[in-house]
């Protein structure tokens, strides 16, 4: 399958804190991967799915409230994802709301200072 977007790097300042935050928000582990001189947090993905990671490096740049808005899948658990964001150092910029006909979203600031959207087709 061909996708316009194939990967996303989310910049972070504290990789361990970000891995804990996103593991709670997405409801499954974000794996910490690395080798000599590098480490990143890898979001679970399979086959041709679009994937992404958490990156703490000068190349990734600093976390930001500006720029592209990344949507993270919170299918059938949007309320739980928002609650997990709050409980793990995040802030809600815009609580759950309809983006009909494309489901629902909440816009949050993650533990690192990035603005991201949590999305579900169901309320």
Biopython code that builds the backbone (N, CA, C, O; Angstrom):
import numpy as np
from Bio.PDB.StructureBuilder import StructureBuilder

atoms = [
    (1, "UNK", "N", (0.846, -1.177, 0.000)),
    (1, "UNK", "CA", (0.000, 0.000, 0.000)),
    (1, "UNK", "C", (0.891, 1.240, 0.000)),
    (1, "UNK", "O", (1.909, 1.280, 0.691)),
    (2, "UNK", "N", (0.512, 2.226, -0.759)),
    (2, "UNK", "CA", (1.270, 3.466, -0.829)),
    (2, "UNK", "C", (0.626, 4.516, 0.071)),
    (2, "UNK", "O", (-0.592, 4.699, 0.054)),
    (3, "UNK", "N", (1.456, 5.204, 0.859)),
    (3, "UNK", "CA", (0.995, 6.264, 1.745)),
    (3, "UNK", "C", (1.743, 7.537, 1.392)),
    (3, "UNK", "O", (2.913, 7.496, 1.012)),
    (4, "UNK", "N", (1.063, 8.662, 1.518)),
    (4, "UNK", "CA", (1.744, 9.939, 1.345)),
    (4, "UNK", "C", (2.737, 10.150, 2.477)),
    (4, "UNK", "O", (3.856, 10.608, 2.244)),
    (5, "UNK", "N", (2.342, 9.824, 3.684)),
    (5, "UNK", "CA", (3.212, 9.945, 4.842)),
    (5, "UNK", "C", (3.685, 8.550, 5.220)),
    (5, "UNK", "O", (2.883, 7.617, 5.267)),
    (6, "UNK", "N", (4.974, 8.396, 5.489)),
    (6, "UNK", "CA", (5.508, 7.074, 5.769)),
    (6, "UNK", "C", (6.119, 6.947, 7.158)),
    (6, "UNK", "O", (6.310, 5.830, 7.639)),
    (7, "UNK", "N", (6.431, 8.064, 7.815)),
    (7, "UNK", "CA", (7.099, 8.006, 9.115)),
    (7, "UNK", "C", (6.967, 9.349, 9.792)),
    (7, "UNK", "O", (6.798, 10.366, 9.119)),
    (8, "UNK", "N", (7.040, 9.375, 11.107)),
    (8, "UNK", "CA", (7.068, 10.634, 11.854)),
    (8, "UNK", "C", (8.076, 10.506, 12.990)),
    (8, "UNK", "O", (8.075, 9.514, 13.719)),
    (9, "UNK", "N", (8.929, 11.507, 13.136)),
    (9, "UNK", "CA", (9.820, 11.636, 14.288)),
    (9, "UNK", "C", (9.225, 12.711, 15.189)),
    (9, "UNK", "O", (8.992, 13.834, 14.741)),
    (10, "UNK", "N", (8.980, 12.380, 16.447)),
    (10, "UNK", "CA", (8.484, 13.350, 17.413)),
    (10, "UNK", "C", (9.659, 13.752, 18.294)),
    (10, "UNK", "O", (10.212, 12.910, 19.002)),
    (11, "UNK", "N", (10.050, 15.028, 18.262)),
    (11, "UNK", "CA", (11.201, 15.449, 19.060)),
    (11, "UNK", "C", (10.870, 15.476, 20.544)),
    (11, "UNK", "O", (9.779, 15.883, 20.941)),
    (12, "UNK", "N", (11.830, 15.034, 21.363)),
    (12, "UNK", "CA", (11.660, 15.010, 22.819)),
    (12, "UNK", "C", (12.942, 15.494, 23.473)),
    (12, "UNK", "O", (14.014, 15.462, 22.868)),
    (13, "UNK", "N", (12.821, 15.942, 24.712)),
    (13, "UNK", "CA", (14.012, 16.339, 25.460)),
    (13, "UNK", "C", (14.415, 15.277, 26.478)),
    (13, "UNK", "O", (15.595, 15.157, 26.809)),
    (14, "UNK", "N", (13.448, 14.506, 26.979)),
    (14, "UNK", "CA", (13.711, 13.448, 27.945)),
    (14, "UNK", "C", (13.086, 12.164, 27.409)),
    (14, "UNK", "O", (11.879, 11.956, 27.537)),
    (15, "UNK", "N", (13.906, 11.306, 26.811)),
    (15, "UNK", "CA", (13.397, 10.110, 26.139)),
    (15, "UNK", "C", (12.647, 9.184, 27.089)),
    (15, "UNK", "O", (11.577, 8.687, 26.739)),
    (16, "UNK", "N", (13.179, 8.944, 28.269)),
    (16, "UNK", "CA", (12.502, 8.045, 29.211)),
    (16, "UNK", "C", (11.136, 8.583, 29.606)),
    (16, "UNK", "O", (10.163, 7.830, 29.661)),
    (17, "UNK", "N", (11.057, 9.879, 29.882)),
    (17, "UNK", "CA", (9.772, 10.497, 30.252)),
    (17, "UNK", "C", (8.792, 10.390, 29.082)),
    (17, "UNK", "O", (7.618, 10.080, 29.286)),
    (18, "UNK", "N", (9.260, 10.643, 27.867)),
    (18, "UNK", "CA", (8.397, 10.581, 26.685)),
    (18, "UNK", "C", (7.923, 9.156, 26.412)),
    (18, "UNK", "O", (6.768, 8.955, 26.039)),
    (19, "UNK", "N", (8.790, 8.170, 26.590)),
    (19, "UNK", "CA", (8.393, 6.770, 26.402)),
    (19, "UNK", "C", (7.301, 6.409, 27.406)),
    (19, "UNK", "O", (6.322, 5.760, 27.039)),
    (20, "UNK", "N", (7.452, 6.813, 28.651)),
    (20, "UNK", "CA", (6.426, 6.562, 29.672)),
    (20, "UNK", "C", (5.119, 7.248, 29.301)),
    (20, "UNK", "O", (4.052, 6.639, 29.383)),
    (21, "UNK", "N", (5.196, 8.524, 28.891)),
    (21, "UNK", "CA", (4.014, 9.296, 28.510)),
    (21, "UNK", "C", (3.272, 8.621, 27.362)),
    (21, "UNK", "O", (2.079, 8.340, 27.481)),
    (22, "UNK", "N", (3.956, 8.358, 26.259)),
    (22, "UNK", "CA", (3.289, 7.814, 25.081)),
    (22, "UNK", "C", (2.839, 6.372, 25.271)),
    (22, "UNK", "O", (1.830, 5.972, 24.690)),
    (23, "UNK", "N", (3.547, 5.585, 26.059)),
    (23, "UNK", "CA", (3.079, 4.223, 26.362)),
    (23, "UNK", "C", (1.724, 4.289, 27.067)),
    (23, "UNK", "O", (0.827, 3.505, 26.759)),
    (24, "UNK", "N", (1.576, 5.213, 28.002)),
    (24, "UNK", "CA", (0.305, 5.378, 28.710)),
    (24, "UNK", "C", (-0.781, 5.901, 27.776)),
    (24, "UNK", "O", (-1.913, 5.418, 27.816)),
    (25, "UNK", "N", (-0.455, 6.870, 26.945)),
    (25, "UNK", "CA", (-1.454, 7.491, 26.071)),
    (25, "UNK", "C", (-1.933, 6.533, 24.986)),
    (25, "UNK", "O", (-3.134, 6.460, 24.730)),
    (26, "UNK", "N", (-1.033, 5.800, 24.346)),
    (26, "UNK", "CA", (-1.459, 4.893, 23.271)),
    (26, "UNK", "C", (-1.946, 3.551, 23.801)),
    (26, "UNK", "O", (-2.522, 2.764, 23.050)),
    (27, "UNK", "N", (-1.722, 3.279, 25.085)),
    (27, "UNK", "CA", (-2.235, 2.062, 25.683)),
    (27, "UNK", "C", (-1.465, 0.805, 25.324)),
    (27, "UNK", "O", (-1.988, -0.301, 25.456)),
    (28, "UNK", "N", (-0.245, 0.959, 24.877)),
    (28, "UNK", "CA", (0.639, -0.175, 24.599)),
    (28, "UNK", "C", (2.076, 0.331, 24.661)),
    (28, "UNK", "O", (2.318, 1.530, 24.519)),
    (29, "UNK", "N", (3.019, -0.562, 24.869)),
    (29, "UNK", "CA", (4.401, -0.111, 25.064)),
    (29, "UNK", "C", (4.987, 0.611, 23.856)),
    (29, "UNK", "O", (4.781, 0.214, 22.709)),
    (30, "UNK", "N", (5.712, 1.663, 24.141)),
    (30, "UNK", "CA", (6.585, 2.297, 23.157)),
    (30, "UNK", "C", (7.972, 1.788, 23.532)),
    (30, "UNK", "O", (8.484, 2.089, 24.610)),
    (31, "UNK", "N", (8.568, 1.020, 22.639)),
    (31, "UNK", "CA", (9.833, 0.369, 22.956)),
    (31, "UNK", "C", (11.019, 1.299, 22.837)),
    (31, "UNK", "O", (11.119, 2.079, 21.890)),
    (32, "UNK", "N", (11.914, 1.213, 23.800)),
    (32, "UNK", "CA", (13.149, 1.989, 23.737)),
    (32, "UNK", "C", (14.179, 1.149, 22.992)),
    (32, "UNK", "O", (14.491, 0.031, 23.403)),
    (33, "UNK", "N", (14.705, 1.689, 21.898)),
    (33, "UNK", "CA", (15.631, 0.991, 21.018)),
    (33, "UNK", "C", (16.901, 1.807, 20.924)),
    (33, "UNK", "O", (16.853, 3.036, 20.966)),
    (34, "UNK", "N", (18.031, 1.145, 20.798)),
    (34, "UNK", "CA", (19.258, 1.912, 20.657)),
    (34, "UNK", "C", (20.481, 1.054, 20.492)),
    (34, "UNK", "O", (20.418, -0.174, 20.440)),
    (35, "UNK", "N", (21.583, 1.734, 20.412)),
    (35, "UNK", "CA", (22.891, 1.123, 20.275)),
    (35, "UNK", "C", (23.917, 2.125, 20.767)),
    (35, "UNK", "O", (23.560, 3.113, 21.409)),
    (36, "UNK", "N", (25.172, 1.887, 20.477)),
    (36, "UNK", "CA", (26.211, 2.830, 20.911)),
    (36, "UNK", "C", (25.961, 4.240, 20.373)),
    (36, "UNK", "O", (25.997, 4.465, 19.164)),
    (37, "UNK", "N", (25.710, 5.177, 21.272)),
    (37, "UNK", "CA", (25.567, 6.569, 20.879)),
    (37, "UNK", "C", (24.204, 7.003, 20.368)),
    (37, "UNK", "O", (24.047, 8.153, 19.957)),
    (38, "UNK", "N", (23.207, 6.112, 20.380)),
    (38, "UNK", "CA", (21.882, 6.546, 19.943)),
    (38, "UNK", "C", (20.795, 5.745, 20.662)),
    (38, "UNK", "O", (21.009, 4.605, 21.073)),
    (39, "UNK", "N", (19.637, 6.365, 20.800)),
    (39, "UNK", "CA", (18.462, 5.706, 21.375)),
    (39, "UNK", "C", (17.228, 6.449, 20.874)),
    (39, "UNK", "O", (17.275, 7.652, 20.619)),
    (40, "UNK", "N", (16.130, 5.721, 20.737)),
    (40, "UNK", "CA", (14.867, 6.336, 20.365)),
    (40, "UNK", "C", (13.738, 5.470, 20.887)),
    (40, "UNK", "O", (13.939, 4.304, 21.226)),
    (41, "UNK", "N", (12.550, 6.050, 20.948)),
    (41, "UNK", "CA", (11.346, 5.326, 21.366)),
    (41, "UNK", "C", (10.558, 4.948, 20.133)),
    (41, "UNK", "O", (10.158, 5.825, 19.366)),
    (42, "UNK", "N", (10.326, 3.675, 19.925)),
    (42, "UNK", "CA", (9.680, 3.180, 18.705)),
    (42, "UNK", "C", (8.214, 2.845, 18.952)),
    (42, "UNK", "O", (7.898, 2.016, 19.805)),
    (43, "UNK", "N", (7.315, 3.494, 18.202)),
    (43, "UNK", "CA", (5.891, 3.168, 18.250)),
    (43, "UNK", "C", (5.666, 1.850, 17.520)),
    (43, "UNK", "O", (6.213, 1.625, 16.440)),
    (44, "UNK", "N", (4.856, 0.982, 18.121)),
    (44, "UNK", "CA", (4.537, -0.297, 17.495)),
    (44, "UNK", "C", (3.847, -0.066, 16.158)),
    (44, "UNK", "O", (2.912, 0.730, 16.063)),
    (45, "UNK", "N", (4.307, -0.759, 15.134)),
    (45, "UNK", "CA", (3.656, -0.734, 13.823)),
    (45, "UNK", "C", (4.027, -2.019, 13.098)),
    (45, "UNK", "O", (5.015, -2.672, 13.434)),
    (46, "UNK", "N", (3.231, -2.372, 12.106)),
    (46, "UNK", "CA", (3.419, -3.645, 11.403)),
    (46, "UNK", "C", (3.297, -3.438, 9.901)),
    (46, "UNK", "O", (2.571, -2.557, 9.440)),
    (47, "UNK", "N", (4.010, -4.253, 9.152)),
    (47, "UNK", "CA", (3.878, -4.272, 7.706)),
    (47, "UNK", "C", (3.936, -2.896, 7.077)),
    (47, "UNK", "O", (4.890, -2.146, 7.281)),
    (48, "UNK", "N", (2.916, -2.574, 6.316)),
    (48, "UNK", "CA", (2.871, -1.304, 5.597)),
    (48, "UNK", "C", (2.285, -0.149, 6.372)),
    (48, "UNK", "O", (2.020, 0.907, 5.797)),
    (49, "UNK", "N", (2.069, -0.328, 7.701)),
    (49, "UNK", "CA", (1.522, 0.768, 8.492)),
    (49, "UNK", "C", (2.517, 1.919, 8.598)),
    (49, "UNK", "O", (3.730, 1.712, 8.573)),
    (50, "UNK", "N", (1.994, 3.118, 8.714)),
    (50, "UNK", "CA", (2.834, 4.278, 8.965)),
    (50, "UNK", "C", (3.329, 4.170, 10.399)),
    (50, "UNK", "O", (2.554, 3.854, 11.302)),
    (51, "UNK", "N", (4.605, 4.429, 10.614)),
    (51, "UNK", "CA", (5.187, 4.305, 11.939)),
    (51, "UNK", "C", (5.826, 5.595, 12.391)),
    (51, "UNK", "O", (5.764, 6.613, 11.702)),
    (52, "UNK", "N", (6.442, 5.541, 13.558)),
    (52, "UNK", "CA", (7.107, 6.719, 14.070)),
    (52, "UNK", "C", (7.911, 6.417, 15.308)),
    (52, "UNK", "O", (7.874, 5.312, 15.849)),
    (53, "UNK", "N", (8.646, 7.432, 15.748)),
    (53, "UNK", "CA", (9.468, 7.257, 16.938)),
    (53, "UNK", "C", (9.637, 8.577, 17.678)),
    (53, "UNK", "O", (9.333, 9.652, 17.160)),
    (54, "UNK", "N", (10.125, 8.459, 18.890)),
    (54, "UNK", "CA", (10.468, 9.590, 19.746)),
    (54, "UNK", "C", (11.972, 9.770, 19.654)),
    (54, "UNK", "O", (12.726, 8.816, 19.846)),
    (55, "UNK", "N", (12.415, 10.985, 19.361)),
    (55, "UNK", "CA", (13.837, 11.222, 19.123)),
    (55, "UNK", "C", (14.338, 12.386, 19.973)),
    (55, "UNK", "O", (13.780, 13.482, 19.930)),
    (56, "UNK", "N", (15.387, 12.140, 20.741)),
    (56, "UNK", "CA", (16.042, 13.188, 21.525)),
    (56, "UNK", "C", (17.392, 13.460, 20.880)),
    (56, "UNK", "O", (18.390, 12.826, 21.221)),
    (57, "UNK", "N", (17.417, 14.407, 19.947)),
    (57, "UNK", "CA", (18.676, 14.759, 19.286)),
    (57, "UNK", "C", (18.573, 16.164, 18.717)),
    (57, "UNK", "O", (17.481, 16.682, 18.488)),
    (58, "UNK", "N", (19.724, 16.764, 18.496)),
    (58, "UNK", "CA", (19.760, 18.100, 17.897)),
    (58, "UNK", "C", (19.155, 18.067, 16.494)),
    (58, "UNK", "O", (18.510, 19.024, 16.066)),
    (59, "UNK", "N", (19.366, 16.968, 15.789)),
    (59, "UNK", "CA", (18.842, 16.835, 14.428)),
    (59, "UNK", "C", (17.315, 16.871, 14.401)),
    (59, "UNK", "O", (16.722, 17.427, 13.477)),
    (60, "UNK", "N", (16.678, 16.277, 15.416)),
    (60, "UNK", "CA", (15.215, 16.260, 15.485)),
    (60, "UNK", "C", (14.653, 17.632, 15.823)),
    (60, "UNK", "O", (13.495, 17.921, 15.523)),
    (61, "UNK", "N", (15.464, 18.475, 16.442)),
    (61, "UNK", "CA", (15.001, 19.797, 16.833)),
    (61, "UNK", "C", (14.285, 19.755, 18.173)),
    (61, "UNK", "O", (14.101, 18.686, 18.755)),
    (62, "UNK", "N", (13.885, 20.916, 18.656)),
    (62, "UNK", "CA", (13.201, 20.965, 19.958)),
    (62, "UNK", "C", (11.709, 20.659, 19.814)),
    (62, "UNK", "O", (11.137, 20.861, 18.743)),
    (63, "UNK", "N", (11.078, 20.176, 20.881)),
    (63, "UNK", "CA", (9.625, 20.026, 20.874)),
    (63, "UNK", "C", (8.971, 21.381, 20.577)),
    (63, "UNK", "O", (9.558, 22.433, 20.833)),
    (64, "UNK", "N", (7.737, 21.341, 20.028)),
    (64, "UNK", "CA", (7.111, 22.590, 19.606)),
    (64, "UNK", "C", (5.589, 22.529, 19.656)),
    (64, "UNK", "O", (4.981, 21.482, 19.436)),
    (65, "UNK", "N", (4.997, 23.671, 19.949)),
    (65, "UNK", "CA", (3.540, 23.828, 19.852)),
    (65, "UNK", "C", (3.135, 24.238, 18.445)),
    (65, "UNK", "O", (1.945, 24.307, 18.137)),
    (66, "UNK", "N", (4.109, 24.509, 17.593)),
    (66, "UNK", "CA", (3.858, 24.971, 16.225)),
    (66, "UNK", "C", (4.228, 23.873, 15.239)),
    (66, "UNK", "O", (4.809, 22.855, 15.617)),
    (67, "UNK", "N", (3.895, 24.082, 14.003)),
    (67, "UNK", "CA", (4.250, 23.107, 12.976)),
    (67, "UNK", "C", (3.136, 22.119, 12.726)),
    (67, "UNK", "O", (2.009, 22.321, 13.177)),
    (68, "UNK", "N", (3.443, 21.045, 12.005)),
    (68, "UNK", "CA", (2.417, 20.056, 11.660)),
    (68, "UNK", "C", (1.768, 19.458, 12.895)),
    (68, "UNK", "O", (2.415, 19.267, 13.925)),
    (69, "UNK", "N", (0.488, 19.168, 12.777)),
    (69, "UNK", "CA", (-0.253, 18.526, 13.862)),
    (69, "UNK", "C", (-0.303, 17.035, 13.565)),
    (69, "UNK", "O", (-0.969, 16.610, 12.622)),
    (70, "UNK", "N", (0.394, 16.246, 14.362)),
    (70, "UNK", "CA", (0.427, 14.796, 14.209)),
    (70, "UNK", "C", (-0.783, 14.209, 14.925)),
    (70, "UNK", "O", (-1.052, 14.546, 16.078)),
    (71, "UNK", "N", (-1.513, 13.327, 14.237)),
    (71, "UNK", "CA", (-2.664, 12.638, 14.818)),
    (71, "UNK", "C", (-2.235, 11.250, 15.252)),
    (71, "UNK", "O", (-1.643, 10.504, 14.472)),
    (72, "UNK", "N", (-2.533, 10.900, 16.499)),
    (72, "UNK", "CA", (-2.185, 9.604, 17.057)),
    (72, "UNK", "C", (-3.470, 8.817, 17.284)),
    (72, "UNK", "O", (-4.442, 9.335, 17.833)),
    (73, "UNK", "N", (-3.459, 7.569, 16.858)),
    (73, "UNK", "CA", (-4.629, 6.703, 16.955)),
    (73, "UNK", "C", (-4.990, 6.422, 18.408)),
    (73, "UNK", "O", (-4.181, 5.889, 19.168)),
    (74, "UNK", "N", (-6.202, 6.782, 18.781)),
    (74, "UNK", "CA", (-6.749, 6.469, 20.104)),
    (74, "UNK", "C", (-8.103, 5.791, 19.913)),
    (74, "UNK", "O", (-9.045, 6.026, 20.671)),
    (75, "UNK", "N", (-8.184, 4.940, 18.880)),
    (75, "UNK", "CA", (-9.436, 4.280, 18.516)),
    (75, "UNK", "C", (-10.110, 3.634, 19.710)),
    (75, "UNK", "O", (-9.501, 2.848, 20.436)),
    (76, "UNK", "N", (-11.371, 3.974, 19.902)),
    (76, "UNK", "CA", (-12.226, 3.393, 20.940)),
    (76, "UNK", "C", (-11.701, 3.595, 22.357)),
    (76, "UNK", "O", (-12.154, 2.918, 23.280)),
    (77, "UNK", "N", (-10.744, 4.522, 22.549)),
    (77, "UNK", "CA", (-10.221, 4.792, 23.895)),
    (77, "UNK", "C", (-9.791, 6.250, 24.034)),
    (77, "UNK", "O", (-8.843, 6.560, 24.756)),
    (78, "UNK", "N", (-10.492, 7.137, 23.343)),
    (78, "UNK", "CA", (-10.115, 8.546, 23.350)),
    (78, "UNK", "C", (-10.164, 9.148, 24.756)),
    (78, "UNK", "O", (-9.240, 9.858, 25.152)),
    (79, "UNK", "N", (-11.214, 8.878, 25.505)),
    (79, "UNK", "CA", (-11.304, 9.414, 26.873)),
    (79, "UNK", "C", (-10.156, 8.894, 27.741)),
    (79, "UNK", "O", (-9.562, 9.656, 28.503)),
    (80, "UNK", "N", (-9.845, 7.610, 27.629)),
    (80, "UNK", "CA", (-8.743, 7.022, 28.400)),
    (80, "UNK", "C", (-7.407, 7.623, 27.987)),
    (80, "UNK", "O", (-6.544, 7.851, 28.835)),
    (81, "UNK", "N", (-7.227, 7.881, 26.700)),
    (81, "UNK", "CA", (-5.976, 8.477, 26.218)),
    (81, "UNK", "C", (-5.806, 9.897, 26.743)),
    (81, "UNK", "O", (-4.704, 10.285, 27.132)),
    (82, "UNK", "N", (-6.884, 10.675, 26.759)),
    (82, "UNK", "CA", (-6.822, 12.042, 27.300)),
    (82, "UNK", "C", (-6.506, 11.994, 28.792)),
    (82, "UNK", "O", (-5.680, 12.764, 29.280)),
    (83, "UNK", "N", (-7.165, 11.089, 29.514)),
    (83, "UNK", "CA", (-6.899, 10.951, 30.950)),
    (83, "UNK", "C", (-5.445, 10.544, 31.202)),
    (83, "UNK", "O", (-4.811, 11.050, 32.128)),
    (84, "UNK", "N", (-4.920, 9.639, 30.385)),
    (84, "UNK", "CA", (-3.527, 9.206, 30.533)),
    (84, "UNK", "C", (-2.570, 10.350, 30.242)),
    (84, "UNK", "O", (-1.538, 10.482, 30.900)),
    (85, "UNK", "N", (-2.908, 11.179, 29.255)),
    (85, "UNK", "CA", (-2.063, 12.338, 28.944)),
    (85, "UNK", "C", (-1.985, 13.264, 30.153)),
    (85, "UNK", "O", (-0.898, 13.698, 30.535)),
    (86, "UNK", "N", (-3.130, 13.566, 30.756)),
    (86, "UNK", "CA", (-3.160, 14.437, 31.934)),
    (86, "UNK", "C", (-2.379, 13.826, 33.096)),
    (86, "UNK", "O", (-1.648, 14.533, 33.791)),
    (87, "UNK", "N", (-2.529, 12.528, 33.310)),
    (87, "UNK", "CA", (-1.895, 11.843, 34.437)),
    (87, "UNK", "C", (-0.383, 11.692, 34.270)),
    (87, "UNK", "O", (0.324, 11.398, 35.233)),
    (88, "UNK", "N", (0.109, 11.893, 33.050)),
    (88, "UNK", "CA", (1.531, 11.676, 32.779)),
    (88, "UNK", "C", (2.254, 12.930, 32.321)),
    (88, "UNK", "O", (3.239, 12.853, 31.586)),
    (89, "UNK", "N", (1.766, 14.084, 32.753)),
    (89, "UNK", "CA", (2.477, 15.333, 32.495)),
    (89, "UNK", "C", (2.042, 16.107, 31.278)),
    (89, "UNK", "O", (2.664, 17.112, 30.935)),
    (90, "UNK", "N", (0.978, 15.665, 30.610)),
    (90, "UNK", "CA", (0.471, 16.388, 29.449)),
    (90, "UNK", "C", (-0.588, 17.408, 29.840)),
    (90, "UNK", "O", (-1.048, 17.443, 30.981)),
    (91, "UNK", "N", (-0.965, 18.231, 28.879)),
    (91, "UNK", "CA", (-2.011, 19.236, 29.082)),
    (91, "UNK", "C", (-2.997, 19.138, 27.925)),
    (91, "UNK", "O", (-2.616, 18.804, 26.803)),
    (92, "UNK", "N", (-4.245, 19.427, 28.197)),
    (92, "UNK", "CA", (-5.269, 19.422, 27.158)),
    (92, "UNK", "C", (-5.439, 20.836, 26.625)),
    (92, "UNK", "O", (-5.764, 21.750, 27.383)),
    (93, "UNK", "N", (-5.222, 21.022, 25.330)),
    (93, "UNK", "CA", (-5.459, 22.321, 24.693)),
    (93, "UNK", "C", (-6.909, 22.430, 24.239)),
    (93, "UNK", "O", (-7.529, 23.487, 24.356)),
    (94, "UNK", "N", (-7.445, 21.321, 23.718)),
    (94, "UNK", "CA", (-8.838, 21.290, 23.263)),
    (94, "UNK", "C", (-9.374, 19.897, 23.558)),
    (94, "UNK", "O", (-8.924, 18.913, 22.969)),
    (95, "UNK", "N", (-10.341, 19.816, 24.475)),
    (95, "UNK", "CA", (-10.882, 18.528, 24.890)),
    (95, "UNK", "C", (-11.577, 17.839, 23.710)),
    (95, "UNK", "O", (-11.729, 18.420, 22.636)),
    (96, "UNK", "N", (-11.982, 16.620, 23.929)),
    (96, "UNK", "CA", (-12.614, 15.814, 22.878)),
    (96, "UNK", "C", (-13.725, 16.604, 22.181)),
    (96, "UNK", "O", (-14.582, 17.204, 22.830)),
    (97, "UNK", "N", (-13.689, 16.589, 20.858)),
    (97, "UNK", "CA", (-14.710, 17.264, 20.074)),
    (97, "UNK", "C", (-14.865, 16.572, 18.721)),
    (97, "UNK", "O", (-13.966, 15.871, 18.256)),
    (98, "UNK", "N", (-16.005, 16.784, 18.113)),
    (98, "UNK", "CA", (-16.306, 16.171, 16.828)),
    (98, "UNK", "C", (-15.547, 16.872, 15.705)),
    (98, "UNK", "O", (-15.407, 18.095, 15.689)),
    (99, "UNK", "N", (-15.070, 16.070, 14.783)),
    (99, "UNK", "CA", (-14.525, 16.597, 13.521)),
    (99, "UNK", "C", (-15.261, 15.891, 12.379)),
    (99, "UNK", "O", (-14.665, 15.439, 11.402)),
    (100, "UNK", "N", (-16.603, 15.817, 12.552)),
    (100, "UNK", "CA", (-17.479, 15.096, 11.628)),
    (100, "UNK", "C", (-17.206, 15.531, 10.186)),
    (100, "UNK", "O", (-17.009, 16.716, 9.921)),
    (101, "UNK", "N", (-17.196, 14.595, 9.280)),
    (101, "UNK", "CA", (-17.531, 13.168, 9.399)),
    (101, "UNK", "C", (-16.317, 12.287, 9.719)),
    (101, "UNK", "O", (-16.361, 11.078, 9.496)),
    (102, "UNK", "N", (-15.258, 12.869, 10.230)),
    (102, "UNK", "CA", (-14.008, 12.144, 10.435)),
    (102, "UNK", "C", (-13.741, 11.763, 11.886)),
    (102, "UNK", "O", (-12.587, 11.633, 12.295)),
    (103, "UNK", "N", (-14.799, 11.584, 12.659)),
    (103, "UNK", "CA", (-14.638, 11.113, 14.020)),
    (103, "UNK", "C", (-14.477, 12.218, 15.038)),
    (103, "UNK", "O", (-15.108, 13.271, 14.948)),
    (104, "UNK", "N", (-13.605, 11.952, 16.025)),
    (104, "UNK", "CA", (-13.409, 12.842, 17.162)),
    (104, "UNK", "C", (-11.921, 12.992, 17.432)),
    (104, "UNK", "O", (-11.118, 12.117, 17.109)),
    (105, "UNK", "N", (-11.576, 14.125, 18.033)),
    (105, "UNK", "CA", (-10.184, 14.330, 18.411)),
    (105, "UNK", "C", (-10.121, 15.178, 19.666)),
    (105, "UNK", "O", (-11.071, 15.874, 20.025)),
    (106, "UNK", "N", (-8.970, 15.099, 20.322)),
    (106, "UNK", "CA", (-8.600, 16.003, 21.400)),
    (106, "UNK", "C", (-7.199, 16.478, 21.054)),
    (106, "UNK", "O", (-6.385, 15.709, 20.543)),
    (107, "UNK", "N", (-6.922, 17.733, 21.330)),
    (107, "UNK", "CA", (-5.581, 18.264, 21.064)),
    (107, "UNK", "C", (-4.894, 18.474, 22.401)),
    (107, "UNK", "O", (-5.413, 19.153, 23.288)),
    (108, "UNK", "N", (-3.720, 17.879, 22.525)),
    (108, "UNK", "CA", (-2.983, 17.917, 23.788)),
    (108, "UNK", "C", (-1.571, 18.446, 23.573)),
    (108, "UNK", "O", (-1.094, 18.567, 22.444)),
    (109, "UNK", "N", (-0.923, 18.756, 24.681)),
    (109, "UNK", "CA", (0.518, 19.019, 24.695)),
    (109, "UNK", "C", (1.125, 17.844, 25.439)),
    (109, "UNK", "O", (0.727, 17.544, 26.565)),
    (110, "UNK", "N", (2.094, 17.173, 24.810)),
    (110, "UNK", "CA", (2.696, 16.001, 25.445)),
    (110, "UNK", "C", (3.646, 16.396, 26.575)),
    (110, "UNK", "O", (3.802, 17.581, 26.870)),
    (111, "UNK", "N", (4.263, 15.433, 27.190)),
    (111, "UNK", "CA", (5.166, 15.679, 28.317)),
    (111, "UNK", "C", (6.391, 16.490, 27.927)),
    (111, "UNK", "O", (7.096, 17.007, 28.793)),
    (112, "UNK", "N", (6.649, 16.604, 26.626)),
    (112, "UNK", "CA", (7.846, 17.290, 26.129)),
    (112, "UNK", "C", (7.578, 18.683, 25.586)),
    (112, "UNK", "O", (8.513, 19.446, 25.347)),
    (113, "UNK", "N", (6.293, 19.026, 25.385)),
    (113, "UNK", "CA", (5.944, 20.340, 24.854)),
    (113, "UNK", "C", (5.498, 20.331, 23.403)),
    (113, "UNK", "O", (5.403, 21.391, 22.784)),
    (114, "UNK", "N", (5.218, 19.141, 22.840)),
    (114, "UNK", "CA", (4.707, 19.025, 21.474)),
    (114, "UNK", "C", (3.184, 19.049, 21.477)),
    (114, "UNK", "O", (2.549, 18.444, 22.340)),
    (115, "UNK", "N", (2.607, 19.745, 20.519)),
    (115, "UNK", "CA", (1.160, 19.724, 20.306)),
    (115, "UNK", "C", (0.858, 18.536, 19.403)),
    (115, "UNK", "O", (1.408, 18.431, 18.306)),
    (116, "UNK", "N", (-0.027, 17.625, 19.868)),
    (116, "UNK", "CA", (-0.429, 16.474, 19.080)),
    (116, "UNK", "C", (-1.941, 16.285, 19.237)),
    (116, "UNK", "O", (-2.545, 16.772, 20.193)),
    (117, "UNK", "N", (-2.538, 15.569, 18.281)),
    (117, "UNK", "CA", (-3.966, 15.264, 18.349)),
    (117, "UNK", "C", (-4.138, 13.786, 18.639)),
    (117, "UNK", "O", (-3.398, 12.950, 18.119)),
    (118, "UNK", "N", (-5.114, 13.469, 19.471)),
    (118, "UNK", "CA", (-5.526, 12.093, 19.711)),
    (118, "UNK", "C", (-6.828, 11.894, 18.956)),
    (118, "UNK", "O", (-7.739, 12.711, 19.083)),
    (119, "UNK", "N", (-6.939, 10.814, 18.164)),
    (119, "UNK", "CA", (-8.063, 10.636, 17.249)),
    (119, "UNK", "C", (-8.750, 9.290, 17.431)),
    (119, "UNK", "O", (-8.109, 8.271, 17.686)),
    (120, "UNK", "N", (-10.078, 9.315, 17.293)),
    (120, "UNK", "CA", (-10.888, 8.100, 17.269)),
    (120, "UNK", "C", (-12.100, 8.353, 16.384)),
    (120, "UNK", "O", (-12.635, 9.461, 16.354)),
    (121, "UNK", "N", (-12.530, 7.323, 15.665)),
    (121, "UNK", "CA", (-13.731, 7.456, 14.852)),
    (121, "UNK", "C", (-14.988, 7.422, 15.721)),
    (121, "UNK", "O", (-16.052, 7.872, 15.294)),
    (122, "UNK", "N", (-14.865, 6.887, 16.946)),
    (122, "UNK", "CA", (-16.011, 6.831, 17.852)),
    (122, "UNK", "C", (-15.750, 7.720, 19.065)),
    (122, "UNK", "O", (-14.602, 7.962, 19.441)),
    (123, "UNK", "N", (-16.822, 8.196, 19.663)),
    (123, "UNK", "CA", (-16.703, 9.063, 20.830)),
    (123, "UNK", "C", (-16.241, 8.256, 22.008)),
    (123, "UNK", "O", (-16.075, 8.798, 23.100)),
]
sb = StructureBuilder()
sb.init_structure("model")
sb.init_model(0)
sb.init_chain("A")
sb.init_seg("    ")
for serial, (resi, resn, name, xyz) in enumerate(atoms, 1):
    if name == "N":
        sb.init_residue(resn, " ", resi, " ")
    sb.init_atom(name, np.array(xyz, "f"), 0.0, 1.0, " ", f" {name:<3s}", serial, name[0])
structure = sb.get_structure()
